[in-house]
Amino acid sequence: MIRPVLALAAVLLAGAAAAQGPSRAEPPGAVRRLALVAGANDGGPARPRLRYAISDAERVARVLQQMGGVAGEDTIVLLDPGEASLRAALEELRSRVRRARAGGRTEVLFYYSGHSDEEGLLLRGARVPYGELRRWLTELGADIRIAILDSCSSGSFTRGKGGARAAPFLVDASSRVSGQVILTSSSADEASQESDRVGASFFTHALVTGLRGAADASQDGKVTLSEVYQFAFDETLARTERTRGGPQHAVWDIQLVGAGEVVLTDLRGSGATLVLPAAAAGRFFVRDSGERLVAELRKHPGRPLELALDPGGYRVSREEDGRLVEARVALTQGGRTELAGAGFAAVPRELTALRGDGVEELARVPVDLSIFPPVSFNGDRYVVNRLQLGLIASRTTRLRGIGLAPVLWADEDVVGGFFSYIGSSARGRVTGVQVGMVANVAGSLRGVQLTQGLNLVRGDVVGWQHSSVSWAAGAVTGLQSALVGYAGSVSGAQLALASVSGEVHGAQIGLVNVGSGVRGVQVGLVNVGGHVRGAQLGLVNVADGLDGVSLRLLPIVRGGEHKLLVLGDENGILSAGLLLGSRAFHTILSAGAQRADSGGRLWSGFGLGAHQARGRFLLDVDLLSQQAVDAGANVLATARVLAGWQVTRSVAVVAGPSASLFWAEEGFRPGLGGLLEHDLGADGGRRAWLGFAAGLRLGPP
């Protein structure tokens, strides 16, 4: 059993060395982009809590990593930070820029969504003055410095000394530009607004839509800073002209020298592309499979428009001249899907309650009894029922009570409950309980949904959803328990044999867990996540990026680190350890050799560790368990602290003390021992000592 473990470790060592490729050193003239993205819902006790600042920041970070040339390890994301956290992140980014400048050209983008006033950013009641941010931006040392603020009165940030309005960029890209740009969501005396309908702030919603291709006016497959500003300005103003907050005007301040464009996103080679044909016109709304609005724009006829999106299914609605039509498309990785005009179908307008004179009230029918569709107390009227009973079919506009029937539905919403053997459907919200066999369908749900067959919720679930198969296109806030569970996003817990979700804010517990992004914990045999901020506990963990802990036998972090640790210790064991994980935590797979009187001995091991780096200084704390391959039952457990110095970008010298415990069969003494060696048992099979290890840590910093 032990020999295969050693062989596996050797294979993984070789594979990781090949996958690691060259170091992070940039070729001459290369551009390295770094980003600090912060979202703060909490502005302090005197400010109302925002709903979408955090999700705004996550959307911006995602589009920068997908199409903006910012690597996962070069992105710092802060969610609801305090003043101290933001200041520490600003200093960390400054030190990263200082190191990156040695490799070539550097460009930095700082994005903030949250509360602010005329004097600065507001984080949990504390203020970070605009003047301090301006000094940090100016002294950063990067060739291009871009700050984007989506907050109230953020236009005050553009009023600092030395800020003169400049003309838009020249189109000659033969030379590079340098300097800084400040882009704010509102002028100094305006409020920045967010919307429940778009699930974001108006400005960031327009900004992300523009970065995904809607702003590409030149149709060259690249979105420049001037293009996205003009798009965000127009869309934000158009969407806020009739809101209670009043018109909102984006503002920018440019201090650039040199000729050329600053390209923010490159649409070429993106994951999937949705093409709106040249003849298409109107206001388009693009929603993903979770019914989240991912893009909204006004398109004029005359030129096609391309949007770079994630692969998957989408519902595209078009509004023009009072008509609403929609189509469904499936986007594939690397594919271009054109939205043909023939694919659109007319949809009825949602029935809403209107205010004012001359508006006909809904008829009120206490009880509707429907045997077949032609037989109904409701008839063809828009009605409100208190109780709904039927066989095969029963329809109401609004249900304020209980529906009991195979196959019944409500056009708008249900407040009360649905009970059905086969059936139950609500196009709008359900506030109460749905209990059924084989089916239960709702536009949205607040409360409890129980069935032994199937739960389908097109909107959000707030409460508990339980079934053999549970499906929620929107967000689950609470608990979803099922044999197979799917949710657009989870804020709470998802318990299933197989759990699939978009963003996870809480816990996923099952044999197989899949989440596009995780802020919490995944517990299962196999865990798959996008960017994980929290913990993954399982046999196999896969993540695009990891800011937290991954406890597993086999870790795969696509945006993480893979390093080789070569050490010699007081026991005469020369070992090679493969470190797999994130910048902060890693798993260790080790293999080593020891010279002995009998000719030699082989060791294999597994461990966990934590890593911290400050400039060139680094510190590792590791827990490691090793076994002698050819000597039966024995365990060498070691705790060590390794301090190191980064000599070059890919080589660090490390050394430090260790403490070891050894359990072995009677008579097995493989030449182990160090300072203050002590026998813990009469047979000498258990010993403890202090030791020392030194060696090299190979890999980029």
BATORFI-601146 format. One record per residue (C-alpha): residue in three letters; x, y, z. Coordinates in steps of 0.02 Angstrom, whole numbers, padded with zeros to 5 digits, always signed. Example, Ala and Ser with C-alpha at 12.3 -4.5 7.8 and 13.67 -1.06 7.14 Angstrom:
// BATORFI-601146
ALA+00615-00225+00390;SER+00684-00053+00357;
//
This chain:
// BATORFI-601146
MET+00000+00000+00000;ILE+00142+00119+00041;ARG+00240+00090-00120;PRO+00094+00150-00230;VAL+00083+00307-00123;LEU+00268+00341-00157;ALA+00243+00310-00343;LEU+00093+00428-00345;ALA+00194+00562-00258;ALA+00333+00545-00387;VAL+00209+00559-00531;LEU+00129+00712-00454;LEU+00299+00792-00427;ALA+00343+00767-00609;GLY+00172+00825-00671;ALA+00174+00982-00566;ALA+00348+01027-00625;ALA+00289+01013-00804;ALA+00128+01108-00770;GLN+00220+01246-00679;GLY+00310+01297-00837;PRO+00418+01452-00835;SER+00420+01571-00689;ARG+00314+01729-00675;ALA+00457+01835-00743;GLU+00385+01942-00882;PRO+00466+01956-01053;PRO+00537+02126-01098;GLY+00400+02250-01141;ALA+00261+02141-01066;VAL+00112+02218-00977;ARG+00059+02156-00806;ARG-00109+02211-00740;LEU-00158+02215-00557;ALA-00325+02259-00479;LEU-00397+02302-00309;VAL-00587+02279-00308;ALA-00688+02326-00153;GLY-00875+02316-00117;ALA-00947+02383+00045;ASN-01132+02370+00088;ASP-01101+02434+00265;GLY-01070+02622+00271;GLY-01099+02639+00457;PRO-01249+02657+00574;ALA-01299+02825+00498;ARG-01312+02754+00322;PRO-01440+02630+00251;ARG-01362+02463+00210;LEU-01338+02436+00025;ARG-01393+02274-00059;TYR-01281+02258-00211;ALA-01111+02338-00177;ILE-01031+02168-00140;SER-01105+02082-00292;ASP-01055+02233-00398;ALA-00874+02209-00344;GLU-00881+02023-00381;ARG-00950+02054-00556;VAL-00813+02181-00594;ALA-00676+02064-00530;ARG-00746+01923-00636;VAL-00748+02022-00799;LEU-00572+02090-00767;GLN-00506+01913-00743;GLN-00601+01842-00892;MET-00566+01978-01020;GLY-00466+02116-00936;GLY-00297+02030-00928;VAL-00292+02026-00737;ALA-00234+01859-00668;GLY-00322+01786-00516;GLU-00166+01804-00408;ASP-00152+01987-00461;THR-00329+02027-00402;ILE-00364+02083-00224;VAL-00551+02073-00183;LEU-00619+02152-00024;LEU-00799+02118+00028;ASP-00872+02234+00161;PRO-00699+02286+00224;GLY-00664+02403+00368;GLU-00551+02555+00356;ALA-00398+02457+00415;SER-00427+02318+00288;LEU-00438+02440+00144;ARG-00280+02532+00197;ALA-00186+02367+00215;ALA-00243+02313+00042;LEU-00187+02478-00033;GLU-00013+02453+00041;GLU-00009+02271-00017;LEU-00050+02325-00195;ARG+00087+02458-00186;SER+00216+02326-00139;ARG+00156+02210-00279;VAL+00172+02351-00406;ARG+00348+02387-00344;ARG+00398+02205-00374;ALA+00308+02195-00541;ARG+00391+02350-00614;ALA+00555+02257-00629;GLY+00474+02142-00758;GLY+00403+02273-00875;ARG+00254+02389-00892;THR+00122+02389-00753;GLU-00060+02444-00756;VAL-00172+02455-00602;LEU-00361+02469-00583;PHE-00444+02516-00418;TYR-00634+02491-00407;TYR-00745+02535-00260;SER-00933+02513-00239;GLY-01014+02574-00079;HIS-01051+02727+00025;SER-00959+02893+00014;ASP-00988+03078+00040;GLU-00908+03240-00019;GLU-00750+03203+00082;GLY-00711+03019+00060;LEU-00761+02836+00061;LEU-00866+02775+00207;LEU-00828+02602+00277;ARG-00929+02547+00429;GLY-00938+02729+00483;ALA-00752+02767+00458;ARG-00695+02884+00320;VAL-00549+02861+00199;PRO-00520+03037+00130;TYR-00513+03067-00058;GLY-00350+03161-00035;GLU-00266+03007+00037;LEU-00330+02900-00106;ARG-00265+03027-00233;ARG-00092+03027-00154;TRP-00089+02836-00153;LEU-00143+02832-00334;THR-00012+02961-00388;GLU+00130+02879-00290;LEU+00086+02702-00343;GLY+00220+02698-00478;ALA+00119+02603-00609;ASP+00122+02662-00789;ILE-00069+02671-00798;ARG-00177+02701-00644;ILE-00366+02691-00659;ALA-00486+02723-00515;ILE-00672+02687-00533;LEU-00789+02740-00392;ASP-00973+02691-00388;SER-01038+02787-00238;CYS-01135+02943-00189;SER-01050+03112-00220;SER-00901+03017-00292;GLY-00877+03158-00418;SER-00790+03252-00277;PHE-00645+03132-00302;THR-00609+03214-00471;ARG-00588+03386-00394;GLY-00414+03363-00323;LYS-00274+03481-00365;GLY-00190+03455-00532;GLY-00340+03374-00614;ALA-00373+03458-00780;ARG-00502+03391-00901;ALA-00420+03317-01055;ALA-00486+03272-01226;PRO-00526+03089-01260;PHE-00383+02976-01309;LEU-00302+02986-01479;VAL-00327+02836-01592;ASP-00145+02814-01640;ALA-00090+02658-01547;SER+00090+02668-01604;SER+00151+02733-01437;ARG+00104+02698-01258;VAL+00009+02812-01141;SER+00045+02837-00958;GLY-00037+02929-00814;GLN-00198+02909-00719;VAL-00387+02913-00749;ILE-00526+02934-00622;LEU-00702+02878-00669;THR-00847+02907-00548;SER-01029+02853-00555;SER-01103+03022-00508;SER-01058+03206-00495;ALA-01010+03287-00331;ASP-01190+03333-00284;GLU-01280+03177-00346;ALA-01330+03012-00268;SER-01277+02849-00348;GLN-01424+02730-00361;GLU-01448+02543-00359;SER-01597+02444-00421;ASP-01684+02284-00365;ARG-01740+02255-00544;VAL-01564+02246-00614;GLY-01492+02175-00453;ALA-01348+02300-00456;SER-01309+02484-00458;PHE-01360+02567-00621;PHE-01182+02625-00656;THR-01092+02460-00623;HIS-01226+02366-00718;ALA-01192+02477-00869;LEU-01004+02468-00842;VAL-00999+02276-00842;THR-01118+02265-00991;GLY-01003+02385-01085;LEU-00846+02289-01039;ARG-00926+02129-01105;GLY-00941+02206-01278;ALA-01090+02323-01283;ALA-00971+02474-01280;ASP-00865+02414-01427;ALA-00917+02554-01545;SER-00767+02526-01661;GLN-00809+02339-01677;ASP-00625+02291-01665;GLY-00652+02162-01528;LYS-00579+02276-01394;VAL-00665+02391-01269;THR-00566+02548-01228;LEU-00582+02662-01079;SER-00661+02801-01182;GLU-00787+02681-01258;VAL-00843+02607-01093;TYR-00855+02780-01012;GLN-00968+02845-01151;PHE-01077+02688-01142;ALA-01089+02692-00952;PHE-01128+02879-00954;ASP-01269+02859-01082;GLU-01347+02704-01003;THR-01337+02768-00824;LEU-01417+02934-00872;ALA-01553+02848-00975;ARG-01598+02729-00833;THR-01602+02863-00696;GLU-01689+03008-00781;ARG-01858+02956-00711;THR-01806+02880-00544;ARG-01843+02961-00377;GLY-01657+02992-00354;GLY-01652+03096-00513;PRO-01531+03095-00660;GLN-01359+03024-00624;HIS-01208+03083-00726;ALA-01046+02985-00732;VAL-00890+03095-00723;TRP-00710+03068-00774;ASP-00544+03156-00748;ILE-00400+03111-00867;GLN-00217+03147-00838;LEU-00129+03050-00975;VAL+00019+03083-01087;GLY+00064+02996-01249;ALA-00043+02937-01393;GLY-00147+02780-01398;GLU-00297+02696-01320;VAL-00309+02612-01150;VAL-00391+02444-01185;LEU-00489+02376-01037;THR-00558+02212-01106;ASP-00518+02102-01255;LEU-00670+02011-01323;ARG-00573+01900-01441;GLY-00555+01722-01379;SER-00682+01745-01239;GLY-00781+01598-01172;ALA-00941+01620-01274;THR-01011+01757-01385;LEU-01190+01814-01412;VAL-01211+01912-01574;LEU-01354+02035-01597;PRO-01371+02055-01787;ALA-01354+02222-01876;ALA-01540+02239-01912;ALA-01592+02210-01730;ALA-01653+02364-01636;GLY-01731+02404-01468;ARG-01689+02382-01285;PHE-01619+02210-01250;PHE-01619+02117-01084;VAL-01509+01963-01065;ARG-01542+01846-00918;ASP-01444+01689-00875;SER-01515+01520-00823;GLY-01534+01586-00646;GLU-01644+01729-00711;ARG-01511+01856-00662;LEU-01501+02008-00776;VAL-01323+02001-00844;ALA-01335+02132-00981;GLU-01453+02273-01031;LEU-01429+02393-01175;ARG-01510+02499-01309;LYS-01460+02440-01483;HIS-01485+02541-01640;PRO-01494+02461-01814;GLY-01347+02469-01933;ARG-01210+02366-01851;PRO-01199+02200-01759;LEU-01156+02194-01575;GLU-01063+02056-01484;LEU-01074+02014-01299;ALA-00944+01902-01216;LEU-01034+01793-01088;ASP-01009+01631-00992;PRO-01063+01472-01081;GLY-01241+01418-01038;GLY-01424+01453-01072;TYR-01494+01630-01085;ARG-01662+01714-01107;VAL-01653+01869-01216;SER-01797+01994-01213;ARG-01820+02138-01335;GLU-01932+02287-01304;GLU-01977+02401-01449;ASP-02129+02511-01487;GLY-02223+02441-01338;ARG-02201+02259-01394;LEU-02107+02129-01294;VAL-02031+01976-01376;GLU-01906+01850-01311;ALA-01796+01706-01368;ARG-01692+01573-01283;VAL-01514+01531-01336;ALA-01379+01411-01280;LEU-01200+01477-01286;THR-01055+01355-01301;GLN-00874+01374-01251;GLY-00779+01463-01389;GLY-00935+01476-01499;ARG-01022+01626-01580;THR-01211+01617-01575;GLU-01309+01743-01680;LEU-01480+01789-01617;ALA-01591+01769-01770;GLY-01745+01878-01781;ALA-01854+01727-01817;GLY-01809+01653-01648;PHE-01909+01785-01552;ALA-02086+01751-01494;ALA-02212+01876-01425;VAL-02246+01865-01238;PRO-02392+01939-01143;ARG-02361+02087-01030;GLU-02356+02048-00845;LEU-02519+02092-00760;THR-02488+02230-00634;ALA-02591+02337-00518;LEU-02610+02515-00583;ARG-02645+02670-00480;GLY-02762+02808-00535;ASP-02940+02841-00591;GLY-03025+02729-00715;VAL-02930+02571-00667;GLU-03043+02419-00659;GLU-03029+02321-00498;LEU-02999+02133-00502;ALA-03157+02034-00472;ARG-03164+01944-00305;VAL-03230+01765-00306;PRO-03214+01682-00135;VAL-03210+01503-00201;ASP-03173+01437-00374;LEU-03230+01260-00415;SER-03165+01197-00581;ILE-03196+01021-00645;PHE-03130+01051-00821;PRO-03072+01216-00899;PRO-03244+01261-00972;VAL-03325+01242-00800;SER-03263+01375-00679;PHE-03339+01507-00564;ASN-03200+01624-00621;GLY-03245+01619-00805;ASP-03129+01724-00912;ARG-03114+01867-00787;TYR-02962+01928-00692;VAL-03007+01873-00516;VAL-02944+01851-00340;ASN-02988+01686-00254;ARG-02983+01637-00071;LEU-02999+01451-00105;GLN-02966+01358-00267;LEU-03025+01179-00301;GLY-03015+01087-00465;LEU-02984+00929-00564;ILE-02861+00928-00711;ALA-02863+01119-00720;SER-02904+01272-00617;ARG-02846+01449-00650;THR-02847+01610-00550;THR-02763+01779-00565;ARG-02717+01790-00382;LEU-02745+01663-00245;ARG-02760+01725-00066;GLY-02783+01563+00027;ILE-02768+01379-00019;GLY-02776+01285-00184;LEU-02816+01099-00184;ALA-02811+01013-00353;PRO-02716+00911-00480;VAL-02651+01040-00601;LEU-02696+01217-00546;TRP-02605+01381-00572;ALA-02607+01566-00532;ASP-02565+01699-00661;GLU-02489+01821-00536;ASP-02455+01757-00362;VAL-02511+01652-00216;VAL-02516+01705-00034;GLY-02561+01552+00068;GLY-02526+01378+00004;PHE-02539+01252-00137;PHE-02579+01069-00102;SER-02578+00949-00249;TYR-02553+00767-00294;ILE-02495+00812-00470;GLY-02481+00995-00513;SER-02471+01169-00433;SER-02403+01319-00526;ALA-02383+01504-00488;ARG-02310+01628-00612;GLY-02277+01752-00472;ARG-02228+01741-00291;VAL-02286+01606-00170;THR-02285+01666+00011;GLY-02328+01515+00116;VAL-02318+01329+00081;GLN-02320+01217-00073;VAL-02343+01031-00035;GLY-02363+00906-00176;MET-02315+00744-00259;VAL-02218+00746-00424;ALA-02232+00934-00453;ASN-02232+01111-00381;VAL-02185+01258-00491;ALA-02172+01439-00437;GLY-02112+01604-00508;SER-02038+01643-00339;LEU-02063+01571-00165;ARG-02051+01631+00014;GLY-02084+01495+00140;VAL-02079+01306+00126;GLN-02094+01192-00026;LEU-02107+01004+00006;THR-02130+00864-00120;GLN-02072+00688-00156;GLY-02061+00714-00343;LEU-01999+00882-00407;ASN-01984+01063-00352;LEU-01958+01198-00484;VAL-01939+01380-00435;ARG-01900+01507-00572;GLY-01864+01644-00446;ASP-01796+01646-00269;VAL-01824+01530-00122;VAL-01825+01612+00050;GLY-01851+01475+00178;TRP-01841+01288+00147;GLN-01852+01184-00011;HIS-01855+00995+00008;SER-01878+00860-00124;SER-01796+00714-00210;VAL-01754+00841-00348;SER-01750+01026-00302;TRP-01722+01159-00435;ALA-01717+01347-00406;ALA-01666+01460-00549;GLY-01645+01606-00431;ALA-01565+01618-00260;VAL-01596+01503-00112;THR-01591+01598+00053;GLY-01611+01469+00188;LEU-01600+01281+00160;GLN-01615+01170+00008;SER-01615+00982+00044;ALA-01633+00851-00091;LEU-01555+00700-00174;VAL-01508+00819-00316;GLY-01510+01006-00284;TYR-01484+01151-00403;ALA-01490+01337-00364;GLY-01441+01495-00456;SER-01356+01547-00294;VAL-01361+01492-00112;SER-01360+01601+00044;GLY-01375+01473+00181;ALA-01353+01286+00157;GLN-01375+01159+00017;LEU-01386+00976+00071;ALA-01391+00844-00066;LEU-01302+00693-00138;ALA-01261+00809-00283;SER-01267+00998-00254;VAL-01250+01121-00397;SER-01258+01309-00376;GLY-01197+01474-00443;GLU-01127+01582-00304;VAL-01125+01496-00133;HIS-01134+01606+00023;GLY-01141+01478+00160;ALA-01120+01289+00148;GLN-01133+01152+00018;ILE-01136+00977+00092;GLY-01148+00822-00018;LEU-01053+00685-00106;VAL-01021+00802-00254;ASN-01028+00992-00236;VAL-01015+01115-00380;GLY-01017+01305-00359;SER-00965+01442-00480;GLY-00902+01542-00332;VAL-00893+01497-00147;ARG-00893+01611+00004;GLY-00910+01484+00142;VAL-00877+01298+00147;GLN-00894+01147+00033;VAL-00894+00975+00117;GLY-00898+00820+00008;LEU-00799+00685-00080;VAL-00777+00797-00233;ASN-00787+00987-00220;VAL-00780+01099-00373;GLY-00781+01288-00355;GLY-00738+01443-00453;HIS-00652+01568-00339;VAL-00662+01497-00162;ARG-00657+01614-00014;GLY-00674+01499+00134;ALA-00642+01312+00146;GLN-00653+01154+00041;LEU-00654+00989+00136;GLY-00648+00830+00032;LEU-00546+00698-00056;VAL-00533+00797-00219;ASN-00550+00986-00220;VAL-00547+01090-00379;ALA-00545+01281-00381;ASP-00503+01419-00503;GLY-00435+01523-00359;LEU-00424+01497-00172;ASP-00422+01622-00029;GLY-00441+01507+00120;VAL-00413+01326+00169;SER-00421+01170+00060;LEU-00408+01006+00156;ARG-00398+00863+00032;LEU-00295+00718-00031;LEU-00287+00788-00208;PRO-00300+00978-00226;ILE-00317+01064-00395;VAL-00310+01254-00389;ARG-00300+01324-00564;GLY-00261+01498-00499;GLY-00155+01434-00354;GLU+00027+01389-00326;HIS+00130+01234-00361;LYS+00301+01236-00280;LEU+00441+01113-00248;LEU+00523+01104-00077;VAL+00693+01017-00065;LEU+00749+00989+00115;GLY+00880+00900+00218;ASP+00849+00871+00404;GLU+00934+00810+00563;ASN+00887+00631+00523;GLY+00988+00629+00363;ILE+00830+00622+00256;LEU+00842+00716+00092;SER+00663+00745+00033;ALA+00569+00830-00107;GLY+00397+00898-00064;LEU+00265+00959-00186;LEU+00165+01106-00115;LEU-00009+01122-00191;GLY-00138+01253-00143;SER-00164+01440-00124;ARG-00046+01577-00072;ALA-00096+01554+00110;PHE-00125+01365+00129;HIS-00052+01211+00046;THR-00049+01022+00045;ILE+00119+00934+00049;LEU+00158+00772-00045;SER+00335+00717-00005;ALA+00458+00580-00050;GLY+00630+00560+00026;ALA+00784+00451+00043;GLN+00894+00415+00195;ARG+01063+00334+00201;ALA+01068+00189+00326;ASP+01183+00048+00380;SER+01082-00074+00277;GLY+01110+00031+00121;GLY+00967+00156+00118;ARG+00786+00187+00160;LEU+00643+00272+00067;TRP+00511+00384+00148;SER+00343+00451+00087;GLY+00232+00578+00171;PHE+00080+00691+00171;GLY+00048+00854+00263;LEU-00036+01023+00276;GLY+00041+01195+00293;ALA+00015+01383+00299;HIS+00118+01515+00209;GLN+00146+01701+00232;ALA+00258+01820+00133;ARG+00309+02000+00166;GLY+00419+02068+00030;ARG+00563+01945+00011;PHE+00538+01868+00182;LEU+00429+01713+00194;LEU+00369+01597+00331;ASP+00297+01421+00322;VAL+00217+01320+00463;ASP+00195+01136+00415;LEU+00125+00977+00492;LEU+00193+00820+00406;SER+00169+00633+00427;GLN+00297+00514+00348;GLN+00322+00327+00338;ALA+00472+00218+00298;VAL+00420+00124+00141;ASP+00505-00042+00183;ALA+00483-00054+00371;GLY+00305-00102+00416;ALA+00196+00001+00532;ASN+00283+00162+00584;VAL+00245+00348+00583;LEU+00360+00499+00592;ALA+00257+00655+00633;THR+00344+00822+00617;ALA+00293+01002+00654;ARG+00413+01129+00581;VAL+00432+01315+00555;LEU+00532+01368+00402;ALA+00588+01548+00380;GLY+00655+01597+00210;TRP+00725+01733+00097;GLN+00676+01751-00086;VAL+00846+01755-00172;THR+00773+01764-00348;ARG+00596+01763-00417;SER+00595+01573-00420;VAL+00718+01520-00282;ALA+00706+01547-00094;VAL+00823+01483+00042;VAL+00728+01412+00192;ALA+00779+01344+00362;GLY+00704+01320+00533;PRO+00673+01214+00688;SER+00561+01061+00702;ALA+00486+00947+00833;SER+00460+00762+00793;LEU+00370+00611+00865;PHE+00408+00433+00807;TRP+00303+00275+00829;ALA+00378+00111+00766;GLU+00373-00076+00784;GLU+00487-00147+00917;GLY+00668-00152+00863;PHE+00649-00031+00716;ARG+00773+00113+00739;PRO+00807+00194+00570;GLY+00937+00317+00628;LEU+00815+00451+00685;GLY+00841+00576+00824;GLY+00900+00751+00863;LEU+00923+00872+01005;LEU+00847+00825+01174;GLU+00794+00654+01114;HIS+00677+00570+01238;ASP+00602+00395+01246;LEU+00415+00396+01276;GLY+00400+00208+01305;ALA+00498+00069+01385;ASP+00519-00024+01221;GLY+00600+00126+01134;GLY+00467+00122+00999;ARG+00404+00296+01039;ARG+00524+00441+01042;ALA+00520+00632+01032;TRP+00656+00758+00991;LEU+00694+00931+00924;GLY+00776+00950+00754;PHE+00820+01066+00611;ALA+00788+01071+00424;ALA+00858+01177+00282;GLY+00842+01183+00095;LEU+00766+01271-00056;ARG+00589+01324-00101;LEU+00573+01326-00290;GLY+00439+01422-00382;PRO+00383+01602-00415;PRO+00349+01713-00264;
//
